[in-house]
Amino acid sequence: MKIEDRYKHIIKWFEENMHNAATELEYNNPFELVVAVILSAQCTDKRVNMVTPSLFKRYPDARSMAESSQEEIFSYIKSVTYPNSKSRHLAGMARALVENYNGVLPHETSELQKLPGVGRKTANVIASVLFNKPVIAVDTHVFRVSRRLGLSNGKDPLAVEGDLTKFIPEDRRAVAHHWLILHGRYVCTARSPKCHLCGLSPFCLYYHKTGRADLHKGSTC
């Protein structure tokens, strides 16, 4: 199957079966989203959503967080992964927002990446979710699923992002991140992918190359 055809079939399947795909992080405004995305690095959205209600109550905006200390921020997020570095990043991000952007989150990924704790992936998530920018964030789920499906053979996230950006239509890129991350989170899992339940199996390179197609031949699933 040509890669263009693979993309066509996979995008069509996602459009028909996951048309309401969206981030599972809970937030009410741009500041809350950037905080949640920073906290979500190598941490589950479920855990982040458990931590953020009290954090957002204490820090409803960048200015209130900028006036706080790393130590106090840590006390609210200590149950997430890497709380020391994340509390430092949050404190620095809030101060940078206040000092350089008057507390308003910038729209451009190049500006977002100037904020402490905001790398390329985080900037792309924020830009696509908040501002519907045609960018694709490649996290571990997106990287794994893209390579398994045969959407990319890139060896690193930047290479995979390049392939996805090349072949996914501009108006579908923002949602494509959610398609791939949710598929990776619940179906195409790292250790035990649920190939027998996956509607993308007919188009999946991994499914056919690993012999799973033969294993599940004749299955009613």
N, C-alpha and C positions, 0 to 999 in steps of 0.2 A: 504493500500500500504506500502510495506517495505521501510524503509528509503533509502536503496541502490537503489531501483527502482525509488524512487522519485528524487534522485540526477541524476540518469541516464537520465530520461526524461527531467528534467529541463536543465541540461547541454546541451543535444542534441538540445533543443529548442533555447537556447541562441546561440549556435554555428551556427545554421541555420538562425537566425533572427537578431543577433547582433554581427556578426563576426568582425566588425571594431570598436568595443567599445574601447574607449580611454579616457584619462582625458580631461576635457573641460577647464582646466587651460592653459593659454597661456604662453609659456616660450621658451627660445632659448638655454639654457645651464643648467647644474646641479645646479649652484648657484641660478639662477632665479626660478627653480622649488621649491627648498627648501623654498625660500622666499614666493612664491605663496601659497604653502601648509600651511605654518605657518599662513599666512593671511586668509586662507580659513576656519579656525576653526570657526564654528557657523556663517559663512558668506557665501553668495552665490558666486559661481564661476564667475557669471556675474559681480558682484560688484568688485571682486578682479581683474578681467580683465580690468576694467575701471581705476583702480588705478595703476596697475603695469607699463604701458608704461612710464609714467613720472618718476616713482620710479627707473626703470631699466636704464633709460637714465642718471639719476643722479648717480646711483650706479651700474655700469656695472659688478662689481665683489666684492668679499668678502673684498678685501683690501680697496677699496674706501668706503664701508659701515663701515668698522671697524674704519676708521679715522674720521667718522662723529659722531654726538651726537644723543642721543635718541630724543631730542627736534626737531632736523631737520628731522629725519626720521618720526616722528609723523606728521609733516606738510604735508607729502606726502600721509599718510595713514589714515588721520583723519576721512574719510567717511566710513571705515570698522568698524565692531564690535570690541569692546575692543581695541581701538587704543593705549591706554596708555601701557597696558601690552604687546601688540604685538610689539610696537616700542622698548620696553625694550628687548624683546626676540630677535628681529632682530639685535639690536646693539650687544648683548651678543653673539649671534650665529656667526656673522661675525668676531668678535674678536677671538672667540674660533677657528674658521676655520683657521684664519691667524696664530695664536699663536701655535696651536697644530697640524695642518694638512697642513701647508704651503699654505692655501687657496684652497686646493683641497678637495672636498667632499668625505668622506670615503664611502666604499661600504657596510660595514657590519652594520646591524641594531643595534648591541650592541654599536658600535662606534657612529653611528648617534644619538642615544639617549643620548649621553654625551653632545650634543649641546643644549644650552638654547632654549626653545620653541619647542623642538623636543621630543615628547613622543612616545609611542609604535605605535600608529596609524599613526602618521606622518612619522616615520621611515619606517614603512611597505609600505606606499604609495611611498616614494622615492625609496626604494629598489626594489619594483616591477616595477615601471614605468621606472626608469633609468637603472637598472641593471638586470631586468627580474628575480629577486629572487623569489622563490616559497613561497611567504608570502602573507597573505591576511589582508588588513587593514579593520577594522570594525568601521565605523562611524555610525551615527544615521540611515542613509538610509539602510546600509547593515544590521544593527542590526534588524531593523523593517522588512525588506523584508525576511530575513532569517527565522525569527520566524513565519511570516505569511505563507510563503510557506511550512513550516514544515521541513526546513533544519536543524533547531536547536530549542531546547527549553531552551537554555542557558539563565540564568538570568542576565548576564552581558556581555560586549563586549569580554572579554577574553574567556569566556566559548563558545560563538558563534564562535569566531575565531578558537578554538580548534576543534569544530565539522566540520566547513568548511574545515579546513586543513586535517582532518581525511578522509573526503569523496570525496573531489575534487582532481582529479589527479594532481600531482606535476606540470605538464607542462601546466595546465589550471588555476592555482591559481592566477597568475599575472593578467590575463584578467578577472577572476571571480569577482574581486573587482569592475571593471568598469561595468560589466554586472549588478551587484546588485545595485550599486549606481545610475546608469542611470535609471534602472527600478523603483527604489524608487523615483527618482526625477520627472519622467514624467508619470508613470503609477500607481505604487503602492504607492500613496501619503499618507501622514500621516492621513489627515482628511477625504478625499473623494477618496478612491482608485477606479480606473477606471476598476473594475472587468469585466464589459461587453465588454471592449476593449482588455482585457489581454489574450494573447495566452497561458499563463501559468495556467489559471483557472482550466483546467482538472486535474492538478497535485497539486493544491493549497489547503492546509489544511484549511486556513482561509476562503476561498471561500465556501467550503463545510460545515464547522462547523458553520458558521454564518447564513446559510440559503440563502446566496446570489445566490447559484446555483439554488435554487427553484425560487428565485425572477426573475432570468434572463432566466429561462427555456422557450424555444420557441423563444428566441431572435435570430435575424439574425446576430448579431454581433459576 
